[in-house]
C-alpha cells in the first residue's frame, strides 16, 4: 500500500519545489515590474515624443536628444553636476578616512563619536536642507553670527552664485562623512595586525606604515566608495531642492534637478524623459564600474 501512496505524493512534492522559488520572487518581481521596468519603458517612449502632459503627444523621433546639444541650461546643469561631484566625492572620502583612522584606536567615548558622525547620514535630506537653510541664512543664520563674533563680515552663503555651490558642497560632505567613515572602519579592522607590527619592528613610523601598508590594502574599498559616492552625487536632489532650489539663477542646478524642472515646471515631459535617459546612461556607466570594482575587491579576499 505504501508504493501507490509514494507514487501519488512524489509528483506533487516536485511541483511544489519548482513553484516555491517563484512564490518568493513573485512580490519582488511585481514591484520591479510596476515601479522600475514599466516607468523605464514609458520614459523611453516619451523621449521620442513632444508632449506637454502625460497624455498623447506628437512623435518627433530624436528631436529631443538633438535639442540637448543647443540647450545652454543643459550644459550648465552638466557642468554643475561635475563640479558638485568633484567637490563632494574626494572631500567626503578623505575626511571619512581621516576620522576612521582616528576612531579605529581605543579612545574614550569612541562609540559616541562614531554615532555622532553617522547621524547626518541617516537624517532625511529634506530635514537637513531645512536646518542648513536656517544655519546659512544671510540675515539671521548661525554661520554669519559666528563670523561676526570672530570679527569677520557676513557671507552670502546661499544668495551668491559663487558661494551657493560651495555651501551646498559643505552640507553634502557633512552628510556623507559618516558613511565613508563606517566603510573605512570595517576595512581598517580587516588589515592584518601582524604586518603592521612587523613594519613597526623594522623601524617604520606611523606615516610610513599608513602610506605603504594600510593605504594600499584599502585600495579595493576606496574604489568601491568612489563609485558609490559618484552615484550618490548624480542622484542628489532633496538637499539641493530644499537648500537652494537650483539657484541663485542656475548656479546650483544639476542634471536631476533639471529633469524635475523640465517635467513639472516647464511641462516638457518628452524633453524631461530624454534628459532622464541621459542621466540613467551615466548612472549605468558608473554602476558597471562599481561592479568591476566589487569584483576586484573580492579578488583580494
MOZI-V971726 format. One record per residue. N is the residue number from 1. BURIAL is b if it has 9 or more other ideal C-beta (glycine too) atoms within 8 Angstrom, else e. Layout:
BEGIN
N/BURIAL
N/BURIAL
END
This chain:
BEGIN
1/e
2/e
3/e
4/e
5/e
6/e
7/e
8/e
9/e
10/e
11/e
12/e
13/e
14/e
15/e
16/e
17/e
18/e
19/e
20/e
21/e
22/e
23/e
24/e
25/e
26/e
27/e
28/e
29/e
30/e
31/b
32/b
33/b
34/e
35/e
36/b
37/e
38/b
39/e
40/b
41/e
42/e
43/b
44/b
45/b
46/b
47/b
48/b
49/b
50/e
51/b
52/e
53/e
54/e
55/e
56/e
57/b
58/e
59/e
60/b
61/e
62/e
63/e
64/b
65/e
66/e
67/b
68/b
69/e
70/e
71/e
72/e
73/b
74/b
75/e
76/b
77/b
78/b
79/e
80/b
81/b
82/e
83/b
84/b
85/b
86/e
87/b
88/b
89/b
90/e
91/b
92/b
93/b
94/e
95/b
96/b
97/b
98/e
99/b
100/b
101/b
102/e
103/b
104/e
105/e
106/e
107/e
108/e
109/e
110/b
111/e
112/e
113/b
114/b
115/e
116/e
117/b
118/b
119/b
120/b
121/b
122/e
123/b
124/e
125/b
126/b
127/e
128/b
129/b
130/b
131/e
132/b
133/b
134/b
135/b
136/b
137/b
138/b
139/e
140/e
141/b
142/e
143/b
144/b
145/b
146/e
147/b
148/b
149/e
150/e
151/e
152/e
153/e
154/e
155/b
156/e
157/b
158/b
159/e
160/b
161/e
162/e
163/b
164/b
165/b
166/b
167/b
168/b
169/b
170/e
171/b
172/b
173/b
174/e
175/b
176/b
177/b
178/b
179/b
180/b
181/b
182/b
183/b
184/b
185/b
186/b
187/b
188/b
189/e
190/e
191/b
192/e
193/e
194/e
195/b
196/b
197/e
198/e
199/b
200/b
201/e
202/e
203/e
204/b
205/e
206/e
207/e
208/b
209/b
210/b
211/e
212/b
213/b
214/b
215/b
216/e
217/e
218/b
219/e
220/b
221/b
222/b
223/b
224/b
225/b
226/b
227/b
228/b
229/b
230/b
231/b
232/b
233/b
234/b
235/e
236/b
237/b
238/b
239/b
240/b
241/b
242/b
243/b
244/b
245/e
246/b
247/b
248/b
249/e
250/b
251/b
252/b
253/b
254/b
255/b
256/b
257/b
258/b
259/b
260/b
261/b
262/b
263/b
264/e
265/e
266/e
267/e
268/b
269/b
270/b
271/b
272/b
273/b
274/b
275/b
276/b
277/b
278/b
279/b
280/b
281/e
282/b
283/b
284/e
285/e
286/b
287/b
288/e
289/b
290/b
291/e
292/e
293/b
294/b
295/e
296/b
297/b
298/e
299/e
300/e
301/e
END
